[in-house]
Amino acid sequence: MTLPIIEHIRLMLQDLAPGAVFECDQARMLNVKVDTMPRFETGLNGEVIKDSNGNPVSTTFIYIEEPLQGYYDIPYRGHQRQRLPLMIYFCKFEPMGNDAYKGDTPFSTESKTTSRLILRDELERTLVRPFLRRLKTSRLGMLYPEMMNTVRIVYPSARFDANEVSVGIELTTYSDWCIWSEDPGMDLIGKRLIALPVGTDLSGRMIRCLVPDDIFPAAAPNAPSYAPWYLNTTRRFTLAVRDTGGANGYSYLQLNIGGTLLGWTSMYYEILRTNPGDRNLWYNPGFTLKAPEGTTIPNPAPEAFKQYPFNTLTIVG
């Protein structure tokens, strides 16, 4: 599904660059659409706003080229996946006659416009890299971390008639379309455990906390000494929020596994934990758990699981 991915990215960009003009279309249509937008920022009375050097302040323009092809991965085992290559461009405008670099020639010395290399550096520093950082730590980026492995960056020549300067990135986005057997219209991929209805079958599902890898800050939750969430009716498969207490103690999220429901716990894994003595600093080892047969949502989540970061337990496969 192409549209939901583009809409998701658009919301991220609007939050990152409020007031930026956003578009998505084929290259030849973008030339037409850009002619209908202002190139430079204007004041309340319609006057062009200028910077300290007397140059007009450019409008920020971000566009995605309309995807013309993608891929469906349909393995014999596992869930289906769609791959969608996207080209995203971050643009500024400069008056006609700007040059790439301010060198030693009389032309460079007399030119009052901002060089293209300066504008591209500004675009990368203020828009491209912040967007990639935000994408990496978003739910989309954490569900499909492989999309961030290699991001191609391009510096195209001016496409529009006002000496547009842009930086483009090419990345491949992913979306799963695994069909849940009990309800063909419901896909559990990307859904949080606390949002699932009672009775949801989790057998064979992969579950992970979608939080930043390794060390990340988060406000200390109100963690009880022990709050279990029993998810299996035939064997011990229990998520538990715990706190050791004391000024030098720590809070953590743990998985307990046992062969029988009433027997001893044979294995346990820490999914998240705070730094001892500092419950505002967390460690995420990147643990992904697979739910055994018979795992369900037997009852609503305990209150402790509704707090961040415990509420980020998400189905990822």
Protein Blocks (a to p, Z undefined) as FASTA:
>chain_A
ZZlmmmmmmmmmmmmmghiacddddfklmmmmmmmpcfbdcdfkopacddfkopacdddd
ddddddfbdcddddfbdcddddddddddddddddehiafbdcfbfklmmpmbdcfklmmm
mmmmmmmmmmmmmmmmmmklmmmmmlmmpccddddddfbfnopacddddddddddfbdcf
klmkbcfehpafklpcehiacehiacdddddehjaddddddddfbdcddfbfkbccdddd
ddeejjklccdddddddfbfklccfbdcdfbdcdehiakbccdehiacdddehiacfbcc
dfklmpcfklmpccfZZ
